[in-house]
Structure formats: C-alpha cells, structure tokens
Amino acid sequence: MTFGNRIRELRHAKNLTLRDVAKRVKVTFTYLSKIENQKLSFGEFPSNDTILKLADALDADPDE
C-alpha cells in the first residue's frame, strides 16, 4: 500500500473530508489530494513535520 493510499484509508475510516484533514494539518486540500493520488512532483513529498501532523490528525502511528 502506498503512503497516499494509507492516508486516504485512514481519512475515510474517520469520515473526514480532504478539507477537514488539510485544515488540521495546515496544508491545502489540493496538496493533500496530490499526496493521496501520488501526484506529487519531485521535492513536494511531505516533510517529517507534515507526516507527524497527518499521523496526529488521523490518530495513526507516524512510523506506519
């Protein structure tokens, strides 16, 4: 499973929209959509800080 697919799965399990999660993580919903759909350009992959914020927002293990 890709990183983006796992983010989408966790988001759906919590019945959250892209906008809900983006607001919690302080990124744009467009950026979050790119993560979920593996559409990121080189250099756009989320920073460790963003990954930790995503894990926190989705109650997930950041190492997962």
Secondary structure, DSSP 8 states (H G I E B T S, - for coil): --HHHHHHHHHHHTT--HHHHHHHHTS-HHHHHHHHTT---TT-S--HHHHHHHHHHTT--TT-
